[in-house]
Amino acid sequence: MVLIDIGVNLADASFDADRDEVIERAAAAGVRHMIVTGTGLDESESALALAEQNSGVFRCTAGIHPHLATRWTDAPQEARERLGAVLGSELAVAAGECGLDYFRNLSPPDAQRAAFAGQLELAAEHGKPVFLHQRDAHDDFLAILKEHEVDRLGGVAHCFTGGPEQAESYLELRLYIGITGWVLDERRNHELLKAIPLIPLDRVLLETDSPYLLPRHPDVKPHRRRRNEPEFLPYVVRTLADKMRVDPEELAAAAHDNTCKLFGWPEPEDAP
């Protein structure tokens, strides 16, 4: 299988000691392309730097995670300018990671909503789709998406863990659904498993969200304690294919096509 990991936090410090080896292991596992997630101002600039160093393998996103929303509200002009500079690059394929997270509320909800709305506006200005995060905030999240006509922007519900109702509402907005190692976690995946039959092949994307969400599988042996990495994406593919009742190669090919359509990358001729 030729795979694309659409959500890798490869600029994270946990990869500083062996980033090149992580990339090599991913390639050996069939993960040919990766999109490096921008989760803050510095992080988005670092993600772009990685993409510039190896544009054959990487693209990036540029955004401010809801945990860091006060970085937007404390200095909105600076945030707009710095994120805008990254989004102005052809190597930046989406605005985000942005959204709402009321599970931890590491930034106040009002700051989260302001930062989210501002980044949706920025995405529209740059003509980029959005890379979306939502946890325990579905109603507010959906209302803001509808207000900003996200169905015209395009986007992905990154690291989707919700149930059928959430899946249906996002699909109605023409969003893609990003599936991670959560699908292997029998302790927490019950709602997701109910939603999977509703997700069509032409709306699914694949991601690890490395270094988070290490797949729970006896054959997954992390190289550093509990750290996930793109090498383990095939475990997500095989498990999700089984739940969707399709062949893993068929799922990989569909996800590749969907990535091309949403992000304009990789080129269709690079399909498996």
Secondary structure, 3 states (H helix, E strand, C coil): CCEEEEEECCCCHHHCCCHHHHHHHHHHCCEEEEEECCCCHHHHHHHHHHHHHCCCCEEEEECCCHHHCHHHHCCHHHHHHHHHHHHCCCCEEEEEEEEEECCCCCCCHHHHHHHHHHHHHHHHHHCCCEEEEEECCHHHHHHHHHHCCHHHHCEEECCCCCCHHHHHHHHHCCCEEEECHHHHCCCCCHHHHHHHHHCCHHHEEECCCECCCCCCCCCCCCCCCCCCCHHHHHHHHHHHHHHHCCCHHHHHHHHHHHHHHHHCCCCHHHCC
